[in-house]
């Protein structure tokens, strides 16, 4: 009899721990889904306002090094602390990196220009969020309604 009681106590504690874990997972997912729905709807309604998605949507800036690549050493020079060339060459590493960035940007515009034109006023993102919002609107509404009703 005592073994049965110990067994039931252990099973009870496992059930309680499992319930707490499942409640925490549900709460986390509920908040994430609700916040995502609200954020997408806010951005679709007013994409120029400062919303929670502003931190996600802008392109990340890439930090560039100021060194000449192999084969370009004869064009680049070493610079003094005043920024003046001290060795033969016509470009400082800073100017070289600026030229390299301009070439990369121009190639990117050439290669991805048509796609970027579609993204120019964020209609692509707005359409995607509208589609997602329309498709999961029922899920969002039922989740909110279920949580307020105690489901």
N, C-alpha and C positions, 0 to 999 in steps of 0.2 A: 504494500500500500504506500509506503513512504517513497519508494522508487517511482511510483506512478505520479505522486505529487511533485517530486523533483522534476520529472520529465515534463509535466504540464507547466510548471513554472518556467522552465527553460524555453519551451515552445511558446509560451505567452510572451516572454521577453523578446524572442526572435520576431514574433508577429508585431510587437510594439515597435521594435527597431525598424523593421521593414516598412511599417506604416509611416513612421517619421521620414524615412528615406524617400518613399514614394510621394509623400506630401511635399517634401522639399523639391523633388524633381518636377512635380506638377506646378508648384508655385513659380519655379524658375522658368519653365517653358511657357507658362501662362503670361508672365510678365514680358518675356522676350517677344512672344507673338503679338501681344497687345501693343508693346512699344513699337514694333516694326510696322504694324498696321497704322498706328497713329502717325508715325514718321513719314511713311509713304504717302498717306493721305494729305498731310500738311504740305509736303513737297510738291505733290501733284497740283494742289490748289494754288500754291504761291511759291514757285521755284526760286524767285529772287530774294525772298525773305531768308533771314538766318534761321535755319532749322537744324535738327539733330543730324541730318544727312550731309550737311556742308563739310563736316570733317572727313567724310568718307569719299565724296564725289570728286573733289579736286585732284588733279594729277599730282603725283609726288615729284618733288624736285630732286634731281640727282646732283650730288657734289662731284666736281671734276678735279682731277689733279692737274697741276701746272707743269707738266713735263713733256718734252718733245719725244715722239716715238722713234723707234729705231729707223734709221735711214733718213731722218730729218735733222740730224745733228748739225749738218753744214748750214742749214737755214736758221737754226736757233742759236742764240748766244747765251752766255751766262751773264747774270745781271748783278750789279752792286746793290748795296742797301738803298741807294738812291733811285734804283730802277733803270740804270744806264748800262748798256752792253759793255762788257769788259773783254769779251773774246770775239773773234770774227763771227759774223752772222747778222741777219737783218731783223729777226723776230725774237722778242723776249718770250720766255715760256708763257707768260700771262697772255700776250697777244696770240701766241700759237693756240692756246687752249680756247680763246675766244673765236678764232677762225675755225678750229675744229668743231666747236659747238654750232657755229653758223652753218657749216657744211652738213652736220648731222641733222639740224633742224630743216634745212632745205631738202635733204633727201627724204626725211620723214614726211614733209608736206607733199613732196612729189609722190611718194609711195602710198601714203594714207590720206591724201587730200580728199578724195571722194567720200570716204567714210567720215572724215572730220566735218565735211560740209553737212552731212546728215546729223551730226552731233552739235552743230553750231549753236542752236538755241535750246539744246537739251530736249528736243522733241522725242528723240529715241529713248532717252531715259524716262521722260514723262509717259510715253506710250507703254513702256515696259512696266512702270509702276502702276499705271492705270489698269493694265491687264492683270497684273498680280493682285492688285487691290480688288478688282471685280471678281476674280476667281476665288479669292479666299475671304471675301466679305462675309459670306455665310459662316465660315469657320470662326472668324473674328467675332461676329455677332453672337454666335452660339456659345463661344467660349466665355465672353463677357456675361451673357445672360445666364449661363450655367453657374458661373462663379458668384453672381449676385443672388441666384436662387438657392445656392448651397449644394449644387450638384457635385 
